[in-house]
Amino acid sequence: MPDLGHALWPAKALATKGTVPLGEIGRVRRGVATGANAFFFITDRGSEDLPSSVLTPALRRLRHVVGSVLDKRAHDEIGRAGVPRWLLNLTDPRNAVGGEVQRLISEGVRAGYDARYLTGLREHWYVTEMIDPPHIVVGFMGKTRLRAVWNKVGAVPSNSMYGVYLNNPAQAPDLVAWLNSDAGQQALRREARHYSGGLLKLESRACARVRVPGRFKD
């Protein structure tokens, strides 16, 4: 009998040979859930009178990044474009007393941000969860591609993206390059849900299942 080799292998076995799940080389979680992004994500202009101690570098939309590296230069470009790039960080309620911070909170109350679902569940509505900046951010919805960006500047992403926290952060640039390659995009699409019109959506657990080359586990 002739040796048919891989011709008889299931397609999925061929796709996963020599690979490991992304969840084995890092942790995947959604970005910060503020409950009121319009309030918590702030532009350069909006941050002018706020103390730097209450501002954390952030990324609200993946499309705001040009290219596959979010470094200081790219983050500054986002600011110059008038797009929010800071996250209001009031993890200590004492930082909310007096001055421009108190004025901002009062404006938020007048706008009704304090009465939204997530904000209304908090002891202090203006104290949102704070997460560590991930090494990589990945878009979980798109029509043709699910982009990955190396988070070199250390920005906290909004919950419109996934953050990948690598066991070996030094692998971030190489992994981003692979995820954005044809092979990487195929791996992402393989785990994504496919909707009408070509829309792709990747759930967080599915993102952790994405198969990446085994060399990233070394």
Secondary structure, DSSP 8 states (H G I E B T S, - for coil): ----GGGGS-HHHHHHTTEEEHHHHEEEEE-B--S-HHHHEE-HHHHTTS-GGGEEEEES-GGG--SSB--HHHHHHHHHTT---EEE---SGGGGSSHHHHHHHHHHHHTTGGGSHHHHTSSSTT--------SEEEE-EESS---EEE-TT--EEBTTEEEEEESSGGGHHHHHHHHTSHHHHHHHHHHSEE-GGG-EE--HHHHHH-EEEGGGG-
